[in-house]
Amino acid sequence: MFLSKNYKKVFIYFLLTLLAFICRFYLFEGRDSWHDEWHSIYVADPNISTELTMQRFYGDKGDTFLTEYYPPLYLFILKYFFMIFGYTDDNGRWLSIIFGTLTVPLSMYLIEILTNSKKYYFVSFLIILNLFLTWQSIEIRAHSLLVALALFNIIMFYKILENRVIYHQIIYILSSVFLLSVWPITGAIFFGKTVFLIKEYLINKKLEIKIFLIFSLILISYIFFNIDYLKFNLARDFHYTSLYKSFFVNYHFRTFFGSIILGGIFLIIFSYLVLTNLKEIIYSNTKQNIIIYIIISSYFLTLLYTFFRASIMSPKYVIFIVPLIILWISIKLDDSKIKLYFKKIKIFLILISLVFFTINIDDSPINRPPTKNVLHDVVSNNIKLIVTSENEVFNNYLRTKNNIIKNNIKVITSNEIIPDNINNFWFICLNNPRFAVGDLGKLSNKTKIEPECLDFKQDDSFVEKLPILNNTQDYLIRKFIRKKN
């Protein structure tokens, strides 16, 4: 009977994990990258030395300008992933989709630890259908890795609270240093845990000296391994993100749940549960409360740093609290005075999440240049050479596209000599890309062609075939053919 139950549980975990993968893989083939991802690919080039990787991380020309705000660890993980599986942008997306999928079984296991029951169906479906987590699962950035690592770290914290087995403690220390080294804002997770430990002493007179020592060791180790990054980053008083007034209306929930309406529904439910459980949150100290302490700490610390240092108010920076919000809602709905209506609310949230997921899955809020469509046209026209006037970050991105690699298409800059064996080529230029000029760059706005797209002068051996193609969003294409003798 025991084995039968275990097999059933493994099968359910597998089935729900597979469903999470399918929902994320649905967007895989049509997904294009944007400039942040171009930079990730450029820095994580497996064909360059560690020293050059660090130079690219700190500044493309090796200067002291910090081009990224997150540590370089993710980029080295990505670099070795490329080294094993091949240097293509889609392979970088595979790394994210793997960890994005693992978020579901990790959340299921965490809810089992917190409730000692099989309430993971509700949690798993909401995380599978969460648009924000899905979109981030196919982006070549650290966010999916971050969520999976955060969930694993919280699970290990519960393990060392329950059982002081030495190997659990070692795994927890290593995973904690690793997590902080990937994303220092996850310090909010440790702040939330510290609130729990302090309350444990104040309320239950239980002093967890050993865990405080472990925390100290984690902090010292983190500083030791990341001292160069900390020196550069903590000195900065500017970040890319700003604090908008609307934050104090939606608290990132609009982004966390992929739409204003769905985010509003979850925010109302979450706020109601916080208010109805406020006394318990303040005056008691159950292990389940660690989750709400982490959520509150994440908001508190990012706001504190924003007000006194530099704004770090991007929802992506605290993406790790999205599954925690879902977990905590699930726990408190079941425990609250509206328990009789729990099943109806649960079904309602799953159904409305499914509706919004189905409607909005293809409408990622960040519009990426349609590079795959452009390269499809390049291949179909049997073009073997692309010339650009863009920087090496973009050119390198083009070279990592599967269509470019499979069809042996060469990408060069406008100041390079065109090979003698080339009879035609396309000049491709980023023309008012939306990531640079926003909605002004939409084709519907009929923006003027950028001068640098028109300044390109072809080799005397070639003649331009008109008209210039300016009907592709974010790109302008000029076609050249070799003159006949």
ABEGO torsion letter per residue (X at the ends): XAAAAAAAAAAAAAAAAAAAAAAAAAAAAABBBBAAAAAAAAAABAABBAAAAAAAAAEAAGBABBABABBAAAAAAAAAAAAAAEBBAAAAAAAAAAAAAAAAAAAAAAAAAAAGBBAAAAAAAAAAABAAAAAAAABBBAAAAAAAAAAAAAAAAAAAAABABAAAAAAAAAAAAAAAAABAAAAAAAAAAAAAAAAAAAAAGBBBAAAAAAAAAAAAAAAAAAAAAAAAAAABABBABBBBAAAAAAGGAAAAAGBAAAAAAAAAAAAAAAAAAAAAAAABBBAAAAAAAAAAAAAAAAAAAAAABBBAABAAAAAAAAAAAAAAAAAAAAABAAAAAAAAAAAAAAAAAAAAAAAAAABBABBBBBAAAAAAAAAAAGBABBBBABBAAAAAAAAABAAAAAAGBBBBBAABBBBAABABBBBBBBBGBAAAAEAAABAAAGBBBBAAAAABBBBAABBBBOBBBAABBGBBBBBBBBBBX
